[in-house]
């Protein structure tokens, strides 16, 4: 006769509780670690223009500067740089959607300047 081993429900519940507690602790540590890495960054991507599937132009705000960067899989290059004063931007205009700052508008200004 085959007999099944006895299941100790208290032992099983303890093991499940331990695994769940370990999972919660791991998620909490990861969240704290990722939040710590993100604080203090003074760089924000304002807009992205996909030129091709592997190439794009990003408009990045760093402090009081707005920088246009060309990005390909193996290379990154600064295309142009403006002071926020030159573009007559304010924090609210960059973040609002009624007249957003776009890569296209700055590419036109960049071409006109060159």
Biopython code that builds the backbone (N, CA, C, O; Angstrom):
import numpy as np
from Bio.PDB.StructureBuilder import StructureBuilder

atoms = [
    (1, "UNK", "N", (0.813, -1.177, 0.000)),
    (1, "UNK", "CA", (0.000, 0.000, 0.000)),
    (1, "UNK", "C", (0.870, 1.259, 0.000)),
    (1, "UNK", "O", (1.770, 1.411, 0.826)),
    (2, "UNK", "N", (0.583, 2.153, -0.940)),
    (2, "UNK", "CA", (1.304, 3.428, -0.957)),
    (2, "UNK", "C", (0.598, 4.415, -0.045)),
    (2, "UNK", "O", (-0.617, 4.605, -0.104)),
    (3, "UNK", "N", (1.388, 5.016, 0.778)),
    (3, "UNK", "CA", (0.809, 6.035, 1.655)),
    (3, "UNK", "C", (1.425, 7.374, 1.329)),
    (3, "UNK", "O", (2.619, 7.469, 1.045)),
    (4, "UNK", "N", (0.633, 8.374, 1.370)),
    (4, "UNK", "CA", (1.112, 9.732, 1.125)),
    (4, "UNK", "C", (1.759, 10.279, 2.384)),
    (4, "UNK", "O", (1.292, 10.000, 3.488)),
    (5, "UNK", "N", (2.823, 11.050, 2.238)),
    (5, "UNK", "CA", (3.423, 11.629, 3.436)),
    (5, "UNK", "C", (2.456, 12.626, 4.063)),
    (5, "UNK", "O", (1.671, 13.280, 3.376)),
    (6, "UNK", "N", (2.533, 12.718, 5.341)),
    (6, "UNK", "CA", (1.653, 13.642, 6.054)),
    (6, "UNK", "C", (2.037, 15.073, 5.733)),
    (6, "UNK", "O", (3.220, 15.411, 5.702)),
    (7, "UNK", "N", (1.058, 15.899, 5.499)),
    (7, "UNK", "CA", (1.300, 17.320, 5.264)),
    (7, "UNK", "C", (1.122, 18.056, 6.577)),
    (7, "UNK", "O", (0.065, 18.018, 7.208)),
    (8, "UNK", "N", (2.173, 18.713, 6.956)),
    (8, "UNK", "CA", (2.091, 19.532, 8.152)),
    (8, "UNK", "C", (1.662, 20.920, 7.708)),
    (8, "UNK", "O", (2.478, 21.668, 7.169)),
    (9, "UNK", "N", (0.422, 21.279, 7.917)),
    (9, "UNK", "CA", (-0.108, 22.552, 7.426)),
    (9, "UNK", "C", (0.601, 23.743, 8.041)),
    (9, "UNK", "O", (0.784, 24.760, 7.372)),
    (10, "UNK", "N", (1.002, 23.643, 9.287)),
    (10, "UNK", "CA", (1.715, 24.762, 9.917)),
    (10, "UNK", "C", (3.070, 24.984, 9.255)),
    (10, "UNK", "O", (3.476, 26.128, 9.053)),
    (11, "UNK", "N", (3.757, 23.933, 8.923)),
    (11, "UNK", "CA", (5.055, 24.043, 8.257)),
    (11, "UNK", "C", (4.881, 24.635, 6.862)),
    (11, "UNK", "O", (5.638, 25.518, 6.457)),
    (12, "UNK", "N", (3.888, 24.148, 6.133)),
    (12, "UNK", "CA", (3.610, 24.659, 4.796)),
    (12, "UNK", "C", (3.226, 26.137, 4.830)),
    (12, "UNK", "O", (3.699, 26.919, 4.005)),
    (13, "UNK", "N", (2.381, 26.520, 5.768)),
    (13, "UNK", "CA", (1.983, 27.928, 5.896)),
    (13, "UNK", "C", (3.186, 28.798, 6.253)),
    (13, "UNK", "O", (3.317, 29.914, 5.749)),
    (14, "UNK", "N", (4.046, 28.303, 7.102)),
    (14, "UNK", "CA", (5.255, 29.049, 7.469)),
    (14, "UNK", "C", (6.168, 29.261, 6.283)),
    (14, "UNK", "O", (6.723, 30.348, 6.123)),
    (15, "UNK", "N", (6.340, 28.254, 5.448)),
    (15, "UNK", "CA", (7.189, 28.375, 4.260)),
    (15, "UNK", "C", (6.604, 29.381, 3.269)),
    (15, "UNK", "O", (7.330, 30.193, 2.697)),
    (16, "UNK", "N", (5.299, 29.322, 3.073)),
    (16, "UNK", "CA", (4.648, 30.279, 2.152)),
    (16, "UNK", "C", (4.777, 31.696, 2.687)),
    (16, "UNK", "O", (5.068, 32.625, 1.935)),
    (17, "UNK", "N", (4.566, 31.857, 3.966)),
    (17, "UNK", "CA", (4.698, 33.177, 4.586)),
    (17, "UNK", "C", (6.125, 33.702, 4.465)),
    (17, "UNK", "O", (6.328, 34.891, 4.219)),
    (18, "UNK", "N", (7.113, 32.829, 4.633)),
    (18, "UNK", "CA", (8.510, 33.232, 4.491)),
    (18, "UNK", "C", (8.807, 33.705, 3.068)),
    (18, "UNK", "O", (9.464, 34.729, 2.883)),
    (19, "UNK", "N", (8.335, 32.977, 2.073)),
    (19, "UNK", "CA", (8.568, 33.352, 0.668)),
    (19, "UNK", "C", (7.894, 34.683, 0.345)),
    (19, "UNK", "O", (8.492, 35.532, -0.317)),
    (20, "UNK", "N", (6.660, 34.874, 0.804)),
    (20, "UNK", "CA", (5.950, 36.133, 0.553)),
    (20, "UNK", "C", (6.670, 37.296, 1.237)),
    (20, "UNK", "O", (6.816, 38.366, 0.647)),
    (21, "UNK", "N", (7.123, 37.092, 2.485)),
    (21, "UNK", "CA", (7.854, 38.145, 3.198)),
    (21, "UNK", "C", (9.159, 38.472, 2.481)),
    (21, "UNK", "O", (9.531, 39.642, 2.390)),
    (22, "UNK", "N", (9.854, 37.474, 1.978)),
    (22, "UNK", "CA", (11.092, 37.693, 1.237)),
    (22, "UNK", "C", (10.827, 38.466, -0.050)),
    (22, "UNK", "O", (11.612, 39.341, -0.417)),
    (23, "UNK", "N", (9.749, 38.160, -0.726)),
    (23, "UNK", "CA", (9.370, 38.873, -1.942)),
    (23, "UNK", "C", (9.057, 40.336, -1.640)),
    (23, "UNK", "O", (9.516, 41.226, -2.355)),
    (24, "UNK", "N", (8.283, 40.591, -0.593)),
    (24, "UNK", "CA", (7.938, 41.962, -0.213)),
    (24, "UNK", "C", (9.203, 42.744, 0.154)),
    (24, "UNK", "O", (9.357, 43.895, -0.254)),
    (25, "UNK", "N", (10.090, 42.137, 0.905)),
    (25, "UNK", "CA", (11.341, 42.793, 1.289)),
    (25, "UNK", "C", (12.188, 43.121, 0.061)),
    (25, "UNK", "O", (12.751, 44.213, -0.026)),
    (26, "UNK", "N", (12.283, 42.203, -0.872)),
    (26, "UNK", "CA", (13.050, 42.431, -2.101)),
    (26, "UNK", "C", (12.452, 43.581, -2.908)),
    (26, "UNK", "O", (13.192, 44.439, -3.390)),
    (27, "UNK", "N", (11.147, 43.615, -3.062)),
    (27, "UNK", "CA", (10.501, 44.703, -3.803)),
    (27, "UNK", "C", (10.701, 46.046, -3.115)),
    (27, "UNK", "O", (10.918, 47.057, -3.782)),
    (28, "UNK", "N", (10.631, 46.067, -1.795)),
    (28, "UNK", "CA", (10.841, 47.311, -1.045)),
    (28, "UNK", "C", (12.266, 47.820, -1.227)),
    (28, "UNK", "O", (12.471, 49.017, -1.432)),
    (29, "UNK", "N", (13.263, 46.919, -1.155)),
    (29, "UNK", "CA", (14.669, 47.318, -1.340)),
    (29, "UNK", "C", (14.885, 47.843, -2.748)),
    (29, "UNK", "O", (15.549, 48.864, -2.927)),
    (30, "UNK", "N", (14.337, 47.165, -3.754)),
    (30, "UNK", "CA", (14.483, 47.631, -5.136)),
    (30, "UNK", "C", (13.853, 48.998, -5.332)),
    (30, "UNK", "O", (14.431, 49.860, -5.995)),
    (31, "UNK", "N", (12.681, 49.203, -4.766)),
    (31, "UNK", "CA", (12.011, 50.497, -4.899)),
    (31, "UNK", "C", (12.845, 51.601, -4.269)),
    (31, "UNK", "O", (13.005, 52.667, -4.864)),
    (32, "UNK", "N", (13.369, 51.371, -3.097)),
    (32, "UNK", "CA", (14.204, 52.371, -2.420)),
    (32, "UNK", "C", (15.474, 52.657, -3.219)),
    (32, "UNK", "O", (15.887, 53.810, -3.345)),
    (33, "UNK", "N", (16.087, 51.613, -3.754)),
    (33, "UNK", "CA", (17.315, 51.762, -4.525)),
    (33, "UNK", "C", (17.066, 52.556, -5.806)),
    (33, "UNK", "O", (17.845, 53.448, -6.145)),
    (34, "UNK", "N", (15.982, 52.236, -6.520)),
    (34, "UNK", "CA", (15.683, 52.934, -7.769)),
    (34, "UNK", "C", (15.294, 54.386, -7.515)),
    (34, "UNK", "O", (15.663, 55.263, -8.296)),
    (35, "UNK", "N", (14.562, 54.657, -6.449)),
    (35, "UNK", "CA", (14.206, 56.040, -6.123)),
    (35, "UNK", "C", (15.447, 56.841, -5.797)),
    (35, "UNK", "O", (15.545, 58.005, -6.185)),
    (36, "UNK", "N", (16.395, 56.251, -5.096)),
    (36, "UNK", "CA", (17.621, 56.952, -4.726)),
    (36, "UNK", "C", (18.418, 57.316, -5.963)),
    (36, "UNK", "O", (19.033, 58.381, -6.004)),
    (37, "UNK", "N", (18.422, 56.456, -6.975)),
    (37, "UNK", "CA", (19.148, 56.743, -8.210)),
    (37, "UNK", "C", (18.500, 57.873, -8.994)),
    (37, "UNK", "O", (19.200, 58.632, -9.665)),
    (38, "UNK", "N", (17.191, 58.001, -8.927)),
    (38, "UNK", "CA", (16.495, 58.989, -9.732)),
    (38, "UNK", "C", (16.533, 60.374, -9.112)),
    (38, "UNK", "O", (16.401, 61.362, -9.835)),
    (39, "UNK", "N", (16.710, 60.485, -7.801)),
    (39, "UNK", "CA", (16.748, 61.792, -7.166)),
    (39, "UNK", "C", (18.019, 62.525, -7.569)),
    (39, "UNK", "O", (19.068, 61.910, -7.764)),
    (40, "UNK", "N", (17.918, 63.829, -7.690)),
    (40, "UNK", "CA", (19.085, 64.639, -7.989)),
    (40, "UNK", "C", (19.358, 64.782, -9.468)),
    (40, "UNK", "O", (20.281, 65.501, -9.852)),
    (41, "UNK", "N", (18.592, 64.125, -10.303)),
    (41, "UNK", "CA", (18.810, 64.283, -11.733)),
    (41, "UNK", "C", (18.205, 65.600, -12.163)),
    (41, "UNK", "O", (17.051, 65.896, -11.854)),
    (42, "UNK", "N", (18.976, 66.374, -12.864)),
    (42, "UNK", "CA", (18.526, 67.676, -13.321)),
    (42, "UNK", "C", (18.398, 67.657, -14.844)),
    (42, "UNK", "O", (18.576, 68.684, -15.500)),
    (43, "UNK", "N", (18.088, 66.487, -15.400)),
    (43, "UNK", "CA", (18.013, 66.334, -16.841)),
    (43, "UNK", "C", (16.647, 65.752, -17.193)),
    (43, "UNK", "O", (16.205, 64.772, -16.592)),
    (44, "UNK", "N", (15.981, 66.369, -18.178)),
    (44, "UNK", "CA", (14.658, 65.910, -18.587)),
    (44, "UNK", "C", (14.582, 65.893, -20.105)),
    (44, "UNK", "O", (14.998, 66.848, -20.761)),
    (45, "UNK", "N", (14.051, 64.811, -20.665)),
    (45, "UNK", "CA", (13.825, 64.735, -22.107)),
    (45, "UNK", "C", (12.520, 65.458, -22.395)),
    (45, "UNK", "O", (11.464, 65.086, -21.883)),
    (46, "UNK", "N", (12.603, 66.502, -23.224)),
    (46, "UNK", "CA", (11.425, 67.305, -23.564)),
    (46, "UNK", "C", (10.673, 66.672, -24.724)),
    (46, "UNK", "O", (9.447, 66.563, -24.698)),
    (47, "UNK", "N", (11.423, 66.253, -25.749)),
    (47, "UNK", "CA", (10.773, 65.709, -26.944)),
    (47, "UNK", "C", (11.743, 64.784, -27.657)),
    (47, "UNK", "O", (12.959, 64.916, -27.512)),
    (48, "UNK", "N", (11.204, 63.847, -28.430)),
    (48, "UNK", "CA", (12.002, 62.913, -29.216)),
    (48, "UNK", "C", (11.435, 62.845, -30.623)),
    (48, "UNK", "O", (10.223, 62.742, -30.811)),
    (49, "UNK", "N", (12.312, 62.901, -31.600)),
    (49, "UNK", "CA", (11.926, 62.764, -33.005)),
    (49, "UNK", "C", (12.650, 61.556, -33.562)),
    (49, "UNK", "O", (13.880, 61.533, -33.603)),
    (50, "UNK", "N", (11.893, 60.543, -33.996)),
    (50, "UNK", "CA", (12.498, 59.357, -34.592)),
    (50, "UNK", "C", (12.820, 59.674, -36.053)),
    (50, "UNK", "O", (11.919, 59.915, -36.856)),
    (51, "UNK", "N", (14.098, 59.670, -36.388)),
    (51, "UNK", "CA", (14.536, 59.946, -37.752)),
    (51, "UNK", "C", (14.450, 58.668, -38.578)),
    (51, "UNK", "O", (14.030, 58.698, -39.735)),
    (52, "UNK", "N", (14.843, 57.562, -37.988)),
    (52, "UNK", "CA", (14.723, 56.236, -38.591)),
    (52, "UNK", "C", (14.551, 55.249, -37.440)),
    (52, "UNK", "O", (14.607, 55.652, -36.279)),
    (53, "UNK", "N", (14.343, 53.976, -37.733)),
    (53, "UNK", "CA", (14.155, 53.039, -36.625)),
    (53, "UNK", "C", (15.326, 52.981, -35.636)),
    (53, "UNK", "O", (15.134, 52.613, -34.478)),
    (54, "UNK", "N", (16.527, 53.338, -36.077)),
    (54, "UNK", "CA", (17.686, 53.257, -35.196)),
    (54, "UNK", "C", (18.307, 54.610, -34.894)),
    (54, "UNK", "O", (19.336, 54.675, -34.222)),
    (55, "UNK", "N", (17.710, 55.684, -35.369)),
    (55, "UNK", "CA", (18.257, 57.016, -35.133)),
    (55, "UNK", "C", (17.159, 57.946, -34.654)),
    (55, "UNK", "O", (16.019, 57.877, -35.114)),
    (56, "UNK", "N", (17.520, 58.819, -33.720)),
    (56, "UNK", "CA", (16.543, 59.772, -33.211)),
    (56, "UNK", "C", (17.254, 61.048, -32.788)),
    (56, "UNK", "O", (18.471, 61.089, -32.607)),
    (57, "UNK", "N", (16.452, 62.073, -32.641)),
    (57, "UNK", "CA", (16.931, 63.353, -32.126)),
    (57, "UNK", "C", (16.166, 63.612, -30.833)),
    (57, "UNK", "O", (14.935, 63.584, -30.812)),
    (58, "UNK", "N", (16.899, 63.862, -29.768)),
    (58, "UNK", "CA", (16.281, 64.165, -28.479)),
    (58, "UNK", "C", (16.515, 65.620, -28.135)),
    (58, "UNK", "O", (17.582, 66.174, -28.397)),
    (59, "UNK", "N", (15.521, 66.218, -27.555)),
    (59, "UNK", "CA", (15.607, 67.565, -27.022)),
    (59, "UNK", "C", (15.633, 67.406, -25.510)),
    (59, "UNK", "O", (14.674, 66.914, -24.914)),
    (60, "UNK", "N", (16.734, 67.824, -24.890)),
    (60, "UNK", "CA", (16.961, 67.570, -23.474)),
    (60, "UNK", "C", (17.158, 68.894, -22.754)),
    (60, "UNK", "O", (17.885, 69.770, -23.222)),
    (61, "UNK", "N", (16.491, 69.027, -21.596)),
    (61, "UNK", "CA", (16.693, 70.210, -20.756)),
    (61, "UNK", "C", (17.603, 69.812, -19.606)),
    (61, "UNK", "O", (17.298, 68.893, -18.847)),
    (62, "UNK", "N", (18.715, 70.508, -19.487)),
    (62, "UNK", "CA", (19.663, 70.288, -18.401)),
    (62, "UNK", "C", (19.847, 71.628, -17.707)),
    (62, "UNK", "O", (20.497, 72.524, -18.246)),
    (63, "UNK", "N", (19.287, 71.769, -16.526)),
    (63, "UNK", "CA", (19.373, 73.041, -15.816)),
    (63, "UNK", "C", (18.672, 74.120, -16.611)),
    (63, "UNK", "O", (17.476, 74.021, -16.887)),
    (64, "UNK", "N", (19.428, 75.169, -16.986)),
    (64, "UNK", "CA", (18.852, 76.267, -17.763)),
    (64, "UNK", "C", (19.234, 76.189, -19.233)),
    (64, "UNK", "O", (19.097, 77.176, -19.955)),
    (65, "UNK", "N", (19.709, 75.040, -19.689)),
    (65, "UNK", "CA", (20.089, 74.842, -21.086)),
    (65, "UNK", "C", (19.151, 73.842, -21.743)),
    (65, "UNK", "O", (18.646, 72.924, -21.097)),
    (66, "UNK", "N", (18.928, 74.033, -23.038)),
    (66, "UNK", "CA", (18.183, 73.081, -23.858)),
    (66, "UNK", "C", (19.154, 72.593, -24.918)),
    (66, "UNK", "O", (19.723, 73.390, -25.664)),
    (67, "UNK", "N", (19.340, 71.280, -24.983)),
    (67, "UNK", "CA", (20.351, 70.685, -25.863)),
    (67, "UNK", "C", (19.666, 69.732, -26.833)),
    (67, "UNK", "O", (18.842, 68.911, -26.432)),
    (68, "UNK", "N", (20.015, 69.847, -28.124)),
    (68, "UNK", "CA", (19.517, 68.935, -29.146)),
    (68, "UNK", "C", (20.616, 67.910, -29.410)),
    (68, "UNK", "O", (21.739, 68.268, -29.767)),
    (69, "UNK", "N", (20.282, 66.622, -29.231)),
    (69, "UNK", "CA", (21.266, 65.553, -29.335)),
    (69, "UNK", "C", (20.807, 64.552, -30.385)),
    (69, "UNK", "O", (19.664, 64.094, -30.364)),
    (70, "UNK", "N", (21.710, 64.215, -31.308)),
    (70, "UNK", "CA", (21.455, 63.157, -32.273)),
    (70, "UNK", "C", (21.958, 61.847, -31.710)),
    (70, "UNK", "O", (23.085, 61.772, -31.221)),
    (71, "UNK", "N", (21.129, 60.804, -31.774)),
    (71, "UNK", "CA", (21.481, 59.518, -31.165)),
    (71, "UNK", "C", (21.310, 58.410, -32.190)),
    (71, "UNK", "O", (20.256, 58.273, -32.811)),
    (72, "UNK", "N", (22.375, 57.618, -32.356)),
    (72, "UNK", "CA", (22.326, 56.413, -33.178)),
    (72, "UNK", "C", (22.808, 55.267, -32.295)),
    (72, "UNK", "O", (23.243, 55.511, -31.170)),
    (73, "UNK", "N", (22.745, 54.023, -32.772)),
    (73, "UNK", "CA", (23.128, 52.906, -31.899)),
    (73, "UNK", "C", (24.556, 52.988, -31.360)),
    (73, "UNK", "O", (24.823, 52.522, -30.253)),
    (74, "UNK", "N", (25.469, 53.572, -32.125)),
    (74, "UNK", "CA", (26.869, 53.590, -31.707)),
    (74, "UNK", "C", (27.423, 54.979, -31.433)),
    (74, "UNK", "O", (28.610, 55.122, -31.141)),
    (75, "UNK", "N", (26.586, 56.000, -31.523)),
    (75, "UNK", "CA", (27.131, 57.355, -31.427)),
    (75, "UNK", "C", (26.078, 58.324, -30.897)),
    (75, "UNK", "O", (24.884, 58.181, -31.160)),
    (76, "UNK", "N", (26.550, 59.305, -30.150)),
    (76, "UNK", "CA", (25.716, 60.398, -29.672)),
    (76, "UNK", "C", (26.449, 61.687, -29.976)),
    (76, "UNK", "O", (27.653, 61.786, -29.742)),
    (77, "UNK", "N", (25.735, 62.686, -30.499)),
    (77, "UNK", "CA", (26.387, 63.939, -30.852)),
    (77, "UNK", "C", (25.481, 65.109, -30.525)),
    (77, "UNK", "O", (24.281, 65.082, -30.799)),
    (78, "UNK", "N", (26.078, 66.143, -29.931)),
    (78, "UNK", "CA", (25.340, 67.372, -29.673)),
    (78, "UNK", "C", (25.167, 68.105, -30.986)),
    (78, "UNK", "O", (26.149, 68.393, -31.671)),
    (79, "UNK", "N", (23.932, 68.409, -31.345)),
    (79, "UNK", "CA", (23.658, 69.119, -32.585)),
    (79, "UNK", "C", (23.591, 70.621, -32.357)),
    (79, "UNK", "O", (24.082, 71.401, -33.172)),
    (80, "UNK", "N", (22.988, 71.022, -31.257)),
    (80, "UNK", "CA", (22.880, 72.437, -30.942)),
    (80, "UNK", "C", (22.563, 72.594, -29.463)),
    (80, "UNK", "O", (22.135, 71.653, -28.795)),
    (81, "UNK", "N", (22.787, 73.815, -28.968)),
    (81, "UNK", "CA", (22.550, 74.093, -27.561)),
    (81, "UNK", "C", (22.035, 75.515, -27.423)),
    (81, "UNK", "O", (22.543, 76.434, -28.065)),
    (82, "UNK", "N", (21.037, 75.687, -26.594)),
    (82, "UNK", "CA", (20.463, 77.008, -26.358)),
    (82, "UNK", "C", (20.335, 77.250, -24.863)),
    (82, "UNK", "O", (20.161, 76.312, -24.085)),
    (83, "UNK", "N", (20.423, 78.509, -24.469)),
    (83, "UNK", "CA", (20.045, 78.880, -23.109)),
    (83, "UNK", "C", (18.528, 78.975, -23.082)),
    (83, "UNK", "O", (17.893, 79.265, -24.096)),
    (84, "UNK", "N", (17.968, 78.733, -21.938)),
    (84, "UNK", "CA", (16.517, 78.806, -21.813)),
    (84, "UNK", "C", (16.044, 80.226, -22.137)),
    (84, "UNK", "O", (14.947, 80.408, -22.666)),
    (85, "UNK", "N", (16.869, 81.233, -21.821)),
    (85, "UNK", "CA", (16.511, 82.627, -22.113)),
    (85, "UNK", "C", (16.407, 82.864, -23.615)),
    (85, "UNK", "O", (15.516, 83.583, -24.066)),
    (86, "UNK", "N", (17.314, 82.264, -24.397)),
    (86, "UNK", "CA", (17.300, 82.447, -25.844)),
    (86, "UNK", "C", (16.002, 81.949, -26.467)),
    (86, "UNK", "O", (15.503, 82.533, -27.429)),
    (87, "UNK", "N", (15.465, 80.882, -25.922)),
    (87, "UNK", "CA", (14.251, 80.300, -26.474)),
    (87, "UNK", "C", (12.998, 80.889, -25.849)),
    (87, "UNK", "O", (11.882, 80.522, -26.216)),
    (88, "UNK", "N", (13.182, 81.797, -24.909)),
    (88, "UNK", "CA", (12.068, 82.441, -24.203)),
    (88, "UNK", "C", (11.127, 81.388, -23.639)),
    (88, "UNK", "O", (9.917, 81.414, -23.862)),
    (89, "UNK", "N", (11.730, 80.453, -22.896)),
    (89, "UNK", "CA", (10.962, 79.367, -22.321)),
    (89, "UNK", "C", (10.806, 79.579, -20.830)),
    (89, "UNK", "O", (11.634, 80.208, -20.171)),
    (90, "UNK", "N", (9.747, 79.050, -20.340)),
    (90, "UNK", "CA", (9.575, 78.981, -18.904)),
    (90, "UNK", "C", (9.268, 77.544, -18.557)),
    (90, "UNK", "O", (8.939, 76.750, -19.438)),
    (91, "UNK", "N", (9.369, 77.202, -17.301)),
    (91, "UNK", "CA", (9.056, 75.841, -16.873)),
    (91, "UNK", "C", (7.650, 75.450, -17.298)),
    (91, "UNK", "O", (7.424, 74.319, -17.728)),
    (92, "UNK", "N", (6.709, 76.368, -17.184)),
    (92, "UNK", "CA", (5.324, 76.028, -17.496)),
    (92, "UNK", "C", (5.139, 75.778, -18.988)),
    (92, "UNK", "O", (4.359, 74.904, -19.365)),
    (93, "UNK", "N", (5.828, 76.513, -19.838)),
    (93, "UNK", "CA", (5.648, 76.319, -21.278)),
    (93, "UNK", "C", (6.226, 74.983, -21.721)),
    (93, "UNK", "O", (5.664, 74.328, -22.598)),
    (94, "UNK", "N", (7.340, 74.573, -21.127)),
    (94, "UNK", "CA", (7.936, 73.299, -21.509)),
    (94, "UNK", "C", (7.007, 72.155, -21.136)),
    (94, "UNK", "O", (6.901, 71.176, -21.874)),
    (95, "UNK", "N", (6.338, 72.268, -20.004)),
    (95, "UNK", "CA", (5.553, 71.152, -19.509)),
    (95, "UNK", "C", (4.096, 71.181, -19.948)),
    (95, "UNK", "O", (3.407, 70.169, -19.818)),
    (96, "UNK", "N", (3.602, 72.302, -20.464)),
    (96, "UNK", "CA", (2.206, 72.339, -20.877)),
    (96, "UNK", "C", (2.059, 71.786, -22.280)),
    (96, "UNK", "O", (3.030, 71.695, -23.031)),
    (97, "UNK", "N", (0.841, 71.422, -22.623)),
    (97, "UNK", "CA", (0.609, 70.824, -23.935)),
    (97, "UNK", "C", (0.003, 71.802, -24.927)),
    (97, "UNK", "O", (-0.154, 71.453, -26.097)),
    (98, "UNK", "N", (-0.348, 73.033, -24.501)),
    (98, "UNK", "CA", (-0.974, 73.941, -25.451)),
    (98, "UNK", "C", (0.020, 74.433, -26.500)),
    (98, "UNK", "O", (-0.352, 74.546, -27.668)),
    (99, "UNK", "N", (1.250, 74.727, -26.141)),
    (99, "UNK", "CA", (2.292, 75.093, -27.092)),
    (99, "UNK", "C", (3.592, 74.413, -26.670)),
    (99, "UNK", "O", (4.496, 75.073, -26.157)),
    (100, "UNK", "N", (3.694, 73.109, -26.879)),
    (100, "UNK", "CA", (4.884, 72.411, -26.402)),
    (100, "UNK", "C", (6.104, 72.723, -27.254)),
    (100, "UNK", "O", (5.987, 73.020, -28.442)),
    (101, "UNK", "N", (7.257, 72.653, -26.644)),
    (101, "UNK", "CA", (8.518, 72.786, -27.353)),
    (101, "UNK", "C", (8.779, 71.463, -28.044)),
    (101, "UNK", "O", (8.757, 70.414, -27.400)),
    (102, "UNK", "N", (9.027, 71.495, -29.354)),
    (102, "UNK", "CA", (9.225, 70.261, -30.094)),
    (102, "UNK", "C", (10.568, 70.275, -30.792)),
    (102, "UNK", "O", (11.160, 71.332, -31.011)),
    (103, "UNK", "N", (11.036, 69.103, -31.134)),
    (103, "UNK", "CA", (12.284, 68.984, -31.883)),
    (103, "UNK", "C", (12.132, 69.667, -33.236)),
    (103, "UNK", "O", (13.050, 70.346, -33.696)),
    (104, "UNK", "N", (10.977, 69.492, -33.876)),
    (104, "UNK", "CA", (10.776, 70.084, -35.200)),
    (104, "UNK", "C", (10.939, 71.607, -35.166)),
    (104, "UNK", "O", (11.580, 72.183, -36.045)),
    (105, "UNK", "N", (10.366, 72.251, -34.160)),
    (105, "UNK", "CA", (10.477, 73.714, -34.098)),
    (105, "UNK", "C", (11.916, 74.145, -33.899)),
    (105, "UNK", "O", (12.337, 75.149, -34.473)),
    (106, "UNK", "N", (12.678, 73.416, -33.105)),
    (106, "UNK", "CA", (14.075, 73.788, -32.887)),
    (106, "UNK", "C", (14.961, 73.414, -34.065)),
    (106, "UNK", "O", (15.958, 74.090, -34.323)),
    (107, "UNK", "N", (14.616, 72.349, -34.788)),
    (107, "UNK", "CA", (15.376, 72.019, -36.001)),
    (107, "UNK", "C", (15.227, 73.153, -37.013)),
    (107, "UNK", "O", (16.193, 73.511, -37.687)),
    (108, "UNK", "N", (14.031, 73.717, -37.124)),
    (108, "UNK", "CA", (13.825, 74.850, -38.026)),
    (108, "UNK", "C", (14.668, 76.052, -37.609)),
    (108, "UNK", "O", (15.273, 76.707, -38.458)),
    (109, "UNK", "N", (14.713, 76.348, -36.305)),
    (109, "UNK", "CA", (15.542, 77.452, -35.818)),
    (109, "UNK", "C", (17.018, 77.169, -36.055)),
    (109, "UNK", "O", (17.783, 78.061, -36.421)),
    (110, "UNK", "N", (17.409, 75.914, -35.844)),
    (110, "UNK", "CA", (18.811, 75.518, -36.025)),
    (110, "UNK", "C", (19.217, 75.662, -37.490)),
    (110, "UNK", "O", (20.308, 76.153, -37.780)),
    (111, "UNK", "N", (18.349, 75.239, -38.421)),
    (111, "UNK", "CA", (18.643, 75.377, -39.848)),
    (111, "UNK", "C", (18.726, 76.841, -40.256)),
    (111, "UNK", "O", (19.569, 77.224, -41.067)),
    (112, "UNK", "N", (17.834, 77.663, -39.678)),
    (112, "UNK", "CA", (17.843, 79.087, -40.016)),
    (112, "UNK", "C", (19.124, 79.764, -39.513)),
    (112, "UNK", "O", (19.631, 80.690, -40.147)),
    (113, "UNK", "N", (19.636, 79.302, -38.386)),
    (113, "UNK", "CA", (20.847, 79.886, -37.804)),
    (113, "UNK", "C", (22.093, 79.464, -38.557)),
    (113, "UNK", "O", (23.065, 80.217, -38.612)),
    (114, "UNK", "N", (22.081, 78.240, -39.155)),
    (114, "UNK", "CA", (23.267, 77.718, -39.835)),
    (114, "UNK", "C", (23.443, 78.279, -41.219)),
    (114, "UNK", "O", (24.399, 77.928, -41.910)),
]
sb = StructureBuilder()
sb.init_structure("model")
sb.init_model(0)
sb.init_chain("A")
sb.init_seg("    ")
for serial, (resi, resn, name, xyz) in enumerate(atoms, 1):
    if name == "N":
        sb.init_residue(resn, " ", resi, " ")
    sb.init_atom(name, np.array(xyz, "f"), 0.0, 1.0, " ", f" {name:<3s}", serial, name[0])
structure = sb.get_structure()
